[in-house]
Amino acid sequence: MVVRIEHPLALPSGKVLRNRVVKSALCEGLADWSNRPTDSHVTLYRRWAQSGAGMLLTGAVQIDRRYLDRPGDIVIEGPQTPAALAALRSMAEAAQSGGALALMQLSHAGLATARLWCSEPVGPSALGAATRALTDAEIEDIVRRFIFATGIALDCGFDGVQILAAHGRLLSSFLSPADNRRTDKWGGDIHHRSNVLLRIVRGIRMAYGDATALSVKIDAGVEAVVSPDQLALVKTLGLDGVDLLEVSTGRWYSGREGLRGRSNAALDAASFGKIGGTLRAASKCLILLNGALRARPQIEQMLDDGCMDAVGFGEAFCANPDFVGALLDGDLDEAPGIHDSLSASVNPLFGIMQKLEDAAGLREIAVQELCSLAIADYARGLEAPRLRSAAQALRELARNDRAAIKGLAA
């Protein structure tokens, strides 16, 4: 049978996506001073729920308040107050209101923790000044925190969770031989470096059963080939009951690069598809590819060829969530980028500014900032993002983050 993007997808856990389009995790930055969801989350996820996607993944929910990705992260640690539980339930209900599955992404920011918030980020090993290696007891505590937070997510109505082991966050640092220089049971070969992640996955399955939708997100890597370590990891994840493995080009971080974000632009769609096909053949996990894929004909060819089982989008949901319906109906051949929603301006001066920013490469740098501000616009109830230049976006988000840090520290 020909596999098409609008076809449903049954997960091994029994949950069913109504189609193959997934909204991948995007940082919302909308939590209150106590790191709880707000009415803004409800408005945002209700907007995304009406897109027609098969599944929505939340932004990273942190399992330790000391290590935030950015101000405004939701945090689940320890017993939750009735108000916090009610807020999480409202968020889950909003995300599911259009018929999509809703999974909560769980994360520990690790060495990628916002430096303005935490003066001493932690990781498997100390990398550079003002970072610290985790103790054995702290690692065991982190495993427990992920399993505990999963229980809260399920109790509040989410269909499952995704464990973030990508983009330089703590669990991806453990997987990286560059970032993980330990010689104990948490470091060394891939079997030891993946020990933390596998303990979390097995603990979730043991605690909450096979009917919980369980996903793991990993990086595709910086090469257009699958490494033996990746093959070993995904094979084990499949055997341990992971439903859906998200493989992301996105951004990657390395201690060797001073924790600077790098876009894996060299990985084109064809190479990405080959990676997906190799991983899918090696594992029992279904494969979700996120990044480098925008064109519907290419996506459907890769679905039919068995390179992946679902496709994830992030930026497109910031540009215009309504793209999903048009993509599913065949009325749209390519998912939109954030600049597409900002290019139609009647102001000639703004058009000149955009051309200057393009020439300087500033608009490419500001993609994440423009997406973050578009998310804030949807959370306010706007139907489309406000018009901003890249420079305006960089300034506005920096200003918002400084204000949020002051509020959290107060």
ROGUVEX-748741 format. One line per field, with one value per residue: residue in one letter; residue number from 0; z, x, y of N, C-alpha, C in turn. Coordinates in steps of 0.02 Angstrom, whole numbers. Example, Ala and Ser with C-alpha at 12.3 -4.5 7.8 and 13.67 -1.06 7.14 Angstrom:
code	c(a	s)
pos	c(0	1)
n_pz	c(390	354)
n_px	c(660	642)
n_py	c(-284	-112)
ca_pz	c(390	357)
ca_px	c(615	684)
ca_py	c(-225	-53)
c_pz	c(390	394)
c_px	c(660	645)
c_py	c(-165	2)
This chain:
code	c(m	v	v	r	i	e	h	p	l	a	l	p	s	g	k	v	l	r	n	r	v	v	k	s	a	l	c	e	g	l	a	d	w	s	n	r	p	t	d	s	h	v	t	l	y	r	r	w	a	q	s	g	a	g	m	l	l	t	g	a	v	q	i	d	r	r	y	l	d	r	p	g	d	i	v	i	e	g	p	q	t	p	a	a	l	a	a	l	r	s	m	a	e	a	a	q	s	g	g	a	l	a	l	m	q	l	s	h	a	g	l	a	t	a	r	l	w	c	s	e	p	v	g	p	s	a	l	g	a	a	t	r	a	l	t	d	a	e	i	e	d	i	v	r	r	f	i	f	a	t	g	i	a	l	d	c	g	f	d	g	v	q	i	l	a	a	h	g	r	l	l	s	s	f	l	s	p	a	d	n	r	r	t	d	k	w	g	g	d	i	h	h	r	s	n	v	l	l	r	i	v	r	g	i	r	m	a	y	g	d	a	t	a	l	s	v	k	i	d	a	g	v	e	a	v	v	s	p	d	q	l	a	l	v	k	t	l	g	l	d	g	v	d	l	l	e	v	s	t	g	r	w	y	s	g	r	e	g	l	r	g	r	s	n	a	a	l	d	a	a	s	f	g	k	i	g	g	t	l	r	a	a	s	k	c	l	i	l	l	n	g	a	l	r	a	r	p	q	i	e	q	m	l	d	d	g	c	m	d	a	v	g	f	g	e	a	f	c	a	n	p	d	f	v	g	a	l	l	d	g	d	l	d	e	a	p	g	i	h	d	s	l	s	a	s	v	n	p	l	f	g	i	m	q	k	l	e	d	a	a	g	l	r	e	i	a	v	q	e	l	c	s	l	a	i	a	d	y	a	r	g	l	e	a	p	r	l	r	s	a	a	q	a	l	r	e	l	a	r	n	d	r	a	a	i	k	g	l	a	a)
pos	c(0	1	2	3	4	5	6	7	8	9	10	11	12	13	14	15	16	17	18	19	20	21	22	23	24	25	26	27	28	29	30	31	32	33	34	35	36	37	38	39	40	41	42	43	44	45	46	47	48	49	50	51	52	53	54	55	56	57	58	59	60	61	62	63	64	65	66	67	68	69	70	71	72	73	74	75	76	77	78	79	80	81	82	83	84	85	86	87	88	89	90	91	92	93	94	95	96	97	98	99	100	101	102	103	104	105	106	107	108	109	110	111	112	113	114	115	116	117	118	119	120	121	122	123	124	125	126	127	128	129	130	131	132	133	134	135	136	137	138	139	140	141	142	143	144	145	146	147	148	149	150	151	152	153	154	155	156	157	158	159	160	161	162	163	164	165	166	167	168	169	170	171	172	173	174	175	176	177	178	179	180	181	182	183	184	185	186	187	188	189	190	191	192	193	194	195	196	197	198	199	200	201	202	203	204	205	206	207	208	209	210	211	212	213	214	215	216	217	218	219	220	221	222	223	224	225	226	227	228	229	230	231	232	233	234	235	236	237	238	239	240	241	242	243	244	245	246	247	248	249	250	251	252	253	254	255	256	257	258	259	260	261	262	263	264	265	266	267	268	269	270	271	272	273	274	275	276	277	278	279	280	281	282	283	284	285	286	287	288	289	290	291	292	293	294	295	296	297	298	299	300	301	302	303	304	305	306	307	308	309	310	311	312	313	314	315	316	317	318	319	320	321	322	323	324	325	326	327	328	329	330	331	332	333	334	335	336	337	338	339	340	341	342	343	344	345	346	347	348	349	350	351	352	353	354	355	356	357	358	359	360	361	362	363	364	365	366	367	368	369	370	371	372	373	374	375	376	377	378	379	380	381	382	383	384	385	386	387	388	389	390	391	392	393	394	395	396	397	398	399	400	401	402	403	404	405	406	407	408	409)
n_pz	c(0	-39	57	128	177	243	301	443	590	686	846	932	1065	1059	1045	923	788	694	571	480	518	630	761	813	963	1032	1110	1227	1329	1418	1548	1719	1864	1953	1874	1812	1694	1599	1558	1435	1378	1358	1264	1157	1129	1097	979	899	905	822	700	634	642	675	795	939	1012	1165	1216	1295	1454	1606	1724	1834	1926	1944	1830	1697	1527	1469	1533	1589	1565	1590	1739	1817	1968	2111	2227	2159	2167	2189	2103	2007	1950	1897	1800	1713	1669	1599	1495	1431	1390	1301	1200	1151	1099	965	915	907	965	1120	1179	1313	1316	1404	1494	1544	1556	1571	1519	1431	1500	1534	1551	1616	1710	1783	1863	1862	1761	1740	1692	1613	1621	1676	1576	1523	1603	1752	1747	1800	1844	1862	2011	2057	2137	2106	1972	1983	2048	1947	1854	1929	1936	1802	1783	1882	1838	1721	1769	1824	1707	1640	1732	1720	1599	1477	1332	1333	1344	1285	1288	1295	1214	1141	1050	1134	1265	1432	1426	1296	1305	1385	1294	1203	1154	1156	1252	1362	1468	1562	1664	1733	1766	1691	1581	1440	1326	1205	1265	1400	1400	1362	1468	1565	1492	1452	1575	1615	1515	1533	1664	1652	1571	1658	1767	1716	1615	1456	1380	1378	1278	1215	1175	1109	1081	972	904	729	697	636	518	360	378	466	625	706	843	848	785	877	988	945	915	1041	1107	1038	1075	1208	1213	1159	1073	969	883	873	757	736	638	666	794	859	996	1067	1181	1130	1048	1128	1175	1080	975	830	667	575	432	324	305	190	123	56	107	241	235	203	321	408	351	372	513	542	489	576	699	812	835	777	658	666	571	584	521	384	292	187	70	5	-98	-87	48	50	-35	41	152	90	45	160	237	343	467	506	494	561	606	651	639	538	603	676	579	509	569	501	389	390	357	221	171	195	115	-9	-67	-44	-78	-8	155	255	293	428	381	270	316	351	245	160	146	151	171	102	157	254	174	112	225	257	146	167	288	248	163	256	326	438	455	447	562	656	657	761	858	795	781	917	957	873	927	1051	1004	952	1072	1131	1066	935	759	666	655	715	614	603	597	581	667	758	815	880	977	1047	1101	1183	1275	1333	1394	1489	1573	1619	1690	1795	1858	1896	1985	2087)
n_px	c(42	26	100	40	44	-70	-118	-165	-65	-18	47	162	121	-14	-81	-145	-98	-186	-141	15	84	178	190	338	439	441	513	418	420	328	287	233	294	316	349	244	117	20	-125	-89	-20	-127	-205	-113	-90	-218	-233	-134	-187	-296	-240	-240	-143	-67	-5	48	191	248	343	506	490	558	648	713	723	834	907	873	818	780	713	545	518	420	416	428	448	455	313	162	68	-110	-149	-46	-63	-191	-166	-80	-167	-260	-181	-150	-280	-309	-214	-258	-380	-415	-409	-283	-145	-60	98	210	363	508	648	818	918	1057	1224	1187	1113	1038	1151	1132	1043	1092	1243	1333	1326	1288	1352	1394	1532	1650	1665	1765	1773	1680	1587	1518	1546	1425	1384	1379	1268	1187	1158	1081	972	924	876	768	691	649	567	470	414	355	248	169	136	57	-47	-106	-166	-95	-46	71	251	398	569	700	846	939	1015	1113	1070	1060	1051	1092	1221	1276	1273	1368	1536	1626	1581	1558	1667	1686	1738	1671	1521	1438	1502	1619	1610	1473	1371	1386	1383	1252	1181	1111	1001	940	906	808	709	677	633	518	436	423	358	240	185	145	55	77	121	280	419	580	701	834	991	1028	1160	1319	1367	1326	1299	1261	1320	1408	1383	1260	1177	1184	1125	991	941	937	848	730	709	686	562	528	416	419	548	620	716	825	879	895	974	1137	1248	1411	1541	1664	1640	1615	1486	1407	1268	1240	1182	1135	1161	1219	1163	1067	899	891	1001	966	852	908	977	867	804	903	910	779	773	856	797	658	586	470	500	524	560	634	662	750	658	531	455	309	298	424	425	318	369	475	407	339	444	493	584	548	417	338	328	408	379	434	470	376	253	261	263	140	12	-96	-52	-52	-176	-188	-76	-105	-217	-165	-157	-51	118	234	297	285	412	474	508	429	305	327	365	278	252	185	261	388	512	531	547	668	750	742	809	938	967	962	1074	1174	1163	1086	951	943	1012	923	812	767	733	632	538	511	451	341	271	238	151	44	4	-53	-169	-168	-192	-93	87	161	233	406	575	732	829	749	683	787	825	704	674	786	767	646	686	779	696	613	704	738	614	595	700	665)
n_py	c(-60	111	236	381	555	592	478	377	335	203	184	74	67	75	195	310	410	528	570	590	704	799	915	969	990	1153	1291	1376	1477	1535	1514	1547	1642	1541	1438	1369	1312	1431	1534	1577	1470	1384	1454	1457	1318	1278	1346	1284	1156	1161	1152	1031	934	773	745	835	898	958	1105	1095	1030	1059	956	997	1140	1216	1216	1288	1298	1418	1573	1561	1427	1280	1185	1028	962	866	852	917	1068	1093	1197	1197	1069	1083	1180	1111	1011	1088	1132	1010	971	1075	1052	931	961	971	844	788	686	717	744	765	845	804	866	899	1036	1039	1064	1160	1251	1409	1538	1660	1626	1518	1498	1394	1275	1099	938	779	782	905	1045	1164	1327	1361	1254	1097	927	800	709	534	508	618	592	475	532	616	522	472	589	611	499	521	644	602	526	629	700	603	585	708	703	698	606	538	543	630	602	710	694	766	905	959	957	886	741	714	757	659	555	595	570	673	763	684	621	528	388	295	196	275	322	305	174	166	93	118	259	281	240	318	372	251	195	284	265	128	134	212	131	21	78	135	58	-25	45	178	313	331	424	463	588	617	678	694	699	762	717	642	509	357	319	183	190	259	164	57	118	152	28	-33	54	26	-107	-87	-31	95	196	293	364	516	598	727	865	1004	1096	1080	1054	1068	1034	1059	1164	1268	1272	1335	1361	1265	1254	1113	1126	1065	942	878	849	725	652	652	574	450	423	410	296	197	193	157	29	-36	-41	-69	42	165	295	467	604	762	916	991	947	995	994	924	817	755	717	625	528	481	431	326	251	200	269	345	364	467	647	789	959	1121	1263	1293	1287	1401	1497	1483	1400	1346	1284	1147	1084	1120	1057	922	907	918	1040	1120	1125	1140	1161	1310	1436	1538	1665	1676	1715	1843	1917	1982	2138	2301	2408	2496	2531	2435	2323	2353	2350	2213	2158	2208	2145	2012	2009	2027	1911	1911	1881	1742	1707	1753	1668	1580	1674	1747	1646	1618	1738	1739	1632	1689	1785	1708	1653	1761	1768	1811	1788	1780	1803	1957	2088	2097	2153	2063	2116	2186	2078	2008	2102	2118	1991	1969	2072	2031	1910	1955	2028	1925	1845	1930	1936	1801	1785	1868)
ca_pz	c(0	-41	120	115	236	279	329	516	611	750	885	966	1129	1046	1027	850	759	639	510	491	531	701	783	858	1022	1024	1176	1231	1371	1440	1616	1769	1907	1986	1820	1796	1633	1607	1508	1370	1351	1336	1201	1107	1109	1064	910	864	902	766	638	601	650	708	863	962	1066	1201	1226	1347	1524	1643	1783	1889	1918	1947	1764	1647	1459	1464	1578	1565	1558	1639	1779	1861	2015	2175	2227	2126	2200	2150	2049	1954	1916	1857	1742	1668	1639	1550	1437	1396	1358	1244	1148	1123	1082	894	897	904	1025	1152	1219	1348	1312	1468	1482	1591	1510	1577	1502	1392	1544	1523	1597	1657	1763	1823	1856	1858	1729	1755	1638	1632	1638	1677	1513	1527	1667	1781	1737	1851	1829	1908	2052	2045	2172	2068	1912	2004	2062	1883	1828	1966	1918	1737	1792	1921	1796	1674	1804	1828	1640	1626	1778	1697	1537	1417	1305	1344	1351	1244	1325	1252	1216	1081	1053	1186	1333	1475	1404	1236	1326	1407	1234	1163	1180	1165	1313	1416	1476	1623	1659	1775	1730	1651	1526	1405	1261	1197	1312	1463	1391	1355	1528	1597	1450	1453	1642	1615	1471	1565	1724	1631	1550	1716	1812	1686	1570	1384	1345	1377	1219	1237	1121	1125	1028	966	848	671	692	590	456	324	385	532	659	743	908	837	771	939	1032	923	921	1111	1122	1011	1117	1274	1209	1135	1016	915	888	833	736	721	616	715	815	902	1039	1087	1224	1088	1014	1178	1183	1032	934	760	625	533	365	273	297	146	133	33	156	301	223	207	392	435	328	406	583	544	476	631	763	815	841	720	649	651	550	595	496	315	249	179	9	12	-139	-59	111	36	-63	97	190	52	40	225	269	405	477	517	482	611	587	705	612	498	649	697	521	495	587	455	332	393	318	150	154	194	59	-72	-94	-29	-95	35	220	256	339	466	340	222	346	365	184	125	181	108	189	62	200	286	123	105	284	250	98	200	338	210	139	314	358	503	460	462	633	699	646	825	893	760	800	987	961	841	978	1099	971	952	1142	1147	1028	867	709	628	690	698	569	637	565	621	721	808	849	925	1034	1086	1141	1236	1326	1368	1436	1547	1619	1649	1739	1854	1892	1928	2041	2139)
ca_px	c(0	61	92	33	52	-134	-137	-153	-5	-27	107	162	86	-86	-105	-147	-96	-234	-102	87	114	190	221	394	444	464	516	365	441	266	269	231	354	325	363	184	84	-24	-178	-56	-8	-191	-222	-65	-100	-282	-220	-99	-230	-341	-201	-253	-86	-81	22	82	241	258	412	541	471	618	638	751	716	900	939	823	838	770	659	478	509	380	457	395	492	422	239	134	11	-172	-149	-1	-94	-247	-137	-56	-226	-288	-135	-161	-345	-305	-175	-297	-447	-428	-404	-214	-112	-18	153	250	435	542	718	864	958	1127	1275	1155	1074	1047	1203	1106	1002	1132	1314	1374	1291	1315	1351	1429	1600	1660	1693	1779	1765	1613	1542	1532	1526	1376	1404	1340	1203	1147	1133	1025	916	898	836	705	653	617	513	418	380	312	186	129	110	4	-102	-138	-202	-54	-46	136	306	458	630	746	917	967	1025	1160	1044	1100	1054	1133	1291	1298	1283	1424	1603	1662	1557	1559	1735	1686	1765	1630	1467	1401	1545	1658	1580	1404	1328	1390	1361	1179	1153	1063	941	907	877	746	661	655	596	452	397	408	312	177	158	157	5	100	159	347	463	647	727	907	1018	1049	1233	1345	1386	1269	1301	1243	1378	1394	1353	1189	1143	1178	1078	922	920	920	788	674	699	662	492	515	370	434	613	626	785	821	938	891	1037	1176	1296	1468	1588	1720	1620	1598	1414	1374	1222	1258	1131	1163	1136	1249	1124	1010	841	905	1046	926	809	949	988	805	794	951	890	716	787	895	763	586	554	448	547	499	614	617	714	774	604	477	416	264	315	483	403	278	413	514	360	324	506	510	637	520	346	304	372	400	390	436	466	315	198	267	248	68	-12	-148	-22	-60	-234	-173	-27	-140	-265	-129	-161	12	174	292	282	312	464	453	516	374	248	347	392	228	246	170	308	449	571	540	574	739	784	747	862	1002	977	979	1143	1218	1150	1055	885	954	1031	866	755	741	702	569	491	491	405	279	237	209	94	-12	-18	-95	-231	-162	-198	-31	140	171	289	467	640	775	860	697	670	843	820	642	679	836	734	597	720	807	640	590	753	729	554	606	748	636)
ca_py	c(0	175	273	453	597	597	413	370	298	170	173	9	72	72	261	317	477	529	579	583	769	810	977	954	1033	1222	1324	1427	1533	1568	1494	1601	1647	1476	1390	1332	1335	1488	1538	1586	1402	1357	1488	1435	1249	1273	1369	1230	1097	1169	1147	968	889	709	745	895	890	1021	1127	1059	1039	1042	914	1027	1212	1249	1214	1306	1314	1490	1594	1544	1355	1243	1139	978	929	858	855	976	1099	1087	1247	1174	1012	1109	1214	1059	979	1134	1131	946	973	1120	1019	875	985	963	774	765	661	768	717	815	834	813	882	932	1076	1021	1114	1213	1294	1481	1562	1714	1597	1471	1515	1333	1219	1033	889	717	802	977	1068	1235	1360	1369	1197	1047	858	773	652	474	516	666	558	432	576	639	467	472	649	600	450	555	694	564	510	690	713	556	601	770	691	691	537	509	591	623	616	748	673	799	977	980	953	841	671	710	764	592	513	621	556	737	794	635	595	488	320	251	162	323	346	254	156	188	58	154	328	283	209	363	372	186	187	324	232	66	152	235	73	-20	114	157	8	-23	85	248	332	349	445	489	631	617	715	656	700	812	684	614	437	333	292	121	207	273	101	20	152	147	-42	-45	92	-11	-166	-65	-11	163	195	340	396	577	613	798	902	1058	1126	1037	1089	1027	1068	1081	1226	1318	1273	1378	1324	1259	1223	1061	1145	1023	881	891	806	657	621	643	517	389	412	384	228	153	186	120	-42	-64	-35	-78	108	205	351	535	648	832	961	981	921	1043	981	867	759	721	687	566	477	453	390	266	211	173	308	372	349	531	704	840	1028	1169	1331	1302	1300	1470	1539	1480	1333	1323	1250	1074	1064	1127	1006	858	906	923	1108	1153	1080	1151	1193	1378	1457	1596	1725	1679	1750	1911	1947	2022	2202	2358	2461	2489	2535	2370	2278	2370	2326	2141	2143	2221	2092	1951	2015	2019	1847	1922	1848	1671	1703	1771	1623	1558	1730	1761	1592	1628	1795	1717	1592	1736	1818	1660	1646	1820	1762	1835	1736	1779	1840	2027	2101	2119	2140	2019	2155	2198	2015	1995	2149	2107	1929	1980	2114	1990	1862	1990	2044	1863	1824	1973	1916	1736	1792	1912)
c_pz	c(0	24	104	181	276	311	404	529	681	784	918	1032	1120	1030	951	832	699	572	529	505	607	712	833	913	1004	1092	1178	1272	1402	1511	1663	1813	1945	1937	1807	1729	1649	1555	1438	1338	1322	1269	1144	1082	1079	991	870	856	842	698	599	605	686	779	878	1019	1100	1197	1286	1417	1566	1706	1843	1879	1919	1877	1709	1579	1447	1514	1547	1550	1610	1675	1817	1904	2082	2170	2198	2165	2159	2092	1991	1915	1872	1793	1690	1633	1585	1486	1396	1358	1296	1185	1114	1094	1008	870	892	969	1054	1196	1250	1340	1379	1456	1545	1547	1514	1561	1459	1434	1531	1575	1640	1715	1810	1811	1847	1827	1743	1694	1660	1653	1640	1612	1517	1597	1687	1758	1785	1829	1883	1948	2035	2077	2134	2004	1928	2018	1998	1851	1863	1947	1851	1745	1830	1878	1744	1706	1811	1761	1624	1669	1754	1627	1473	1397	1316	1350	1297	1288	1278	1264	1154	1099	1113	1256	1369	1446	1340	1252	1351	1347	1195	1193	1190	1231	1374	1419	1538	1610	1704	1733	1686	1591	1495	1338	1261	1246	1380	1456	1386	1417	1561	1558	1455	1521	1646	1575	1505	1627	1707	1610	1610	1760	1782	1630	1496	1347	1343	1314	1241	1176	1150	1066	1029	907	790	667	640	524	425	325	457	564	692	811	901	826	835	985	1009	925	992	1131	1096	1053	1185	1271	1190	1072	956	928	843	820	707	691	664	730	861	940	1056	1131	1184	1053	1064	1188	1138	989	861	723	579	461	310	259	254	155	112	82	221	294	227	280	423	415	362	478	588	533	534	696	756	822	775	717	629	632	555	572	424	268	247	122	17	-34	-111	6	97	6	-8	143	155	46	106	258	336	408	488	506	534	583	650	679	574	543	679	640	508	510	539	394	331	351	244	127	149	134	-9	-104	-83	-41	-48	99	223	305	374	426	289	250	358	302	148	163	131	122	150	104	235	237	111	165	281	202	129	251	305	188	196	349	424	510	474	535	678	691	713	862	861	776	871	994	926	890	1029	1068	970	1023	1165	1108	958	818	667	665	668	655	608	591	609	679	776	848	900	987	1078	1129	1197	1293	1366	1416	1498	1598	1655	1703	1803	1893	1928	1989	2099	2195)
c_px	c(44	47	92	33	-13	-156	-124	-91	-18	40	105	125	10	-116	-100	-145	-144	-202	-28	122	118	218	276	399	472	461	464	387	382	246	269	293	367	336	305	155	35	-80	-149	-40	-73	-212	-177	-81	-169	-275	-186	-143	-277	-305	-219	-196	-106	-57	56	129	250	331	441	515	530	602	678	753	783	931	887	854	835	716	591	469	460	427	411	448	456	347	214	74	-52	-175	-105	-31	-152	-221	-111	-114	-257	-246	-145	-227	-344	-269	-214	-364	-465	-422	-334	-193	-69	34	191	324	466	617	753	913	1032	1174	1247	1111	1090	1095	1179	1065	1043	1206	1358	1333	1326	1309	1385	1501	1602	1694	1704	1766	1692	1564	1564	1508	1477	1405	1359	1270	1158	1119	1075	963	884	854	768	661	616	557	455	379	335	245	140	97	51	-58	-141	-168	-161	-53	20	188	359	517	679	818	952	984	1066	1132	1076	1106	1093	1207	1318	1312	1346	1492	1645	1644	1561	1627	1742	1715	1727	1574	1426	1442	1585	1627	1506	1357	1329	1366	1285	1144	1100	997	904	875	810	692	633	614	525	408	378	355	243	150	169	109	23	139	227	391	529	670	803	927	1034	1125	1255	1369	1323	1270	1282	1303	1359	1363	1279	1150	1132	1126	1006	896	898	856	726	658	670	593	479	472	397	501	614	699	784	886	946	957	1073	1226	1352	1514	1648	1705	1599	1524	1379	1328	1245	1200	1164	1139	1163	1209	1063	956	856	950	1009	881	847	964	926	793	840	931	825	726	822	857	689	549	526	491	510	559	591	675	733	719	548	430	374	283	375	465	365	319	452	470	349	385	527	568	614	447	305	354	356	416	392	423	400	254	202	247	173	42	-63	-119	-38	-118	-221	-124	-60	-187	-230	-131	-97	68	233	272	316	370	442	459	460	316	264	369	342	215	231	217	373	512	585	569	648	779	793	803	931	1018	993	1052	1193	1210	1113	988	892	972	970	805	725	705	635	516	466	441	339	238	203	148	33	-40	-60	-161	-227	-165	-134	22	142	233	348	527	679	806	810	684	724	839	761	648	730	806	684	630	751	753	615	638	748	668	561	651	719	604)
c_py	c(63	212	347	491	601	532	412	328	270	159	104	9	68	140	270	391	477	543	580	650	781	880	959	1006	1102	1255	1380	1488	1570	1552	1554	1599	1582	1420	1342	1356	1391	1485	1548	1519	1374	1388	1464	1365	1237	1295	1314	1168	1100	1163	1084	918	825	707	811	876	957	1042	1090	1079	1015	1001	940	1103	1248	1256	1224	1319	1389	1509	1578	1470	1329	1194	1091	947	925	861	921	1003	1088	1136	1225	1116	1035	1143	1164	1024	1023	1135	1067	947	1018	1087	964	897	977	891	747	730	718	733	774	797	850	821	905	969	1061	1078	1170	1259	1368	1509	1620	1688	1554	1484	1454	1276	1153	988	826	731	878	998	1143	1263	1362	1316	1142	978	834	715	592	481	565	634	513	474	602	585	466	531	640	552	482	603	660	548	571	706	667	570	663	763	687	617	501	563	578	643	650	726	702	871	1000	980	894	771	663	719	697	548	533	604	619	769	748	601	552	419	272	220	209	348	289	238	175	154	91	226	334	257	253	362	306	172	225	288	169	81	175	176	29	12	124	112	22	22	159	262	360	364	468	531	631	660	669	650	750	782	653	538	419	300	225	135	222	209	61	51	141	75	-57	-8	56	-72	-148	-33	61	159	232	374	457	591	683	824	961	1092	1078	1079	1041	1068	1094	1147	1279	1326	1323	1336	1323	1226	1173	1071	1099	960	896	839	734	619	606	582	451	372	381	312	178	140	145	46	-76	-69	-51	-12	132	267	414	577	720	875	942	957	972	1025	918	808	719	685	623	510	442	411	323	220	181	208	337	353	411	586	758	909	1071	1239	1343	1316	1370	1517	1542	1410	1304	1287	1176	1051	1067	1074	938	852	908	991	1148	1104	1087	1186	1261	1386	1521	1661	1732	1721	1823	1949	1993	2087	2258	2416	2452	2490	2469	2319	2290	2343	2250	2122	2154	2166	2025	1952	2005	1952	1852	1886	1774	1661	1711	1725	1602	1614	1748	1708	1602	1684	1780	1675	1637	1771	1771	1652	1705	1818	1788	1777	1729	1819	1914	2035	2129	2109	2092	2056	2169	2135	1999	2039	2133	2045	1937	2021	2073	1941	1895	2007	1981	1838	1866	1953	1850	1741	1832	1870)
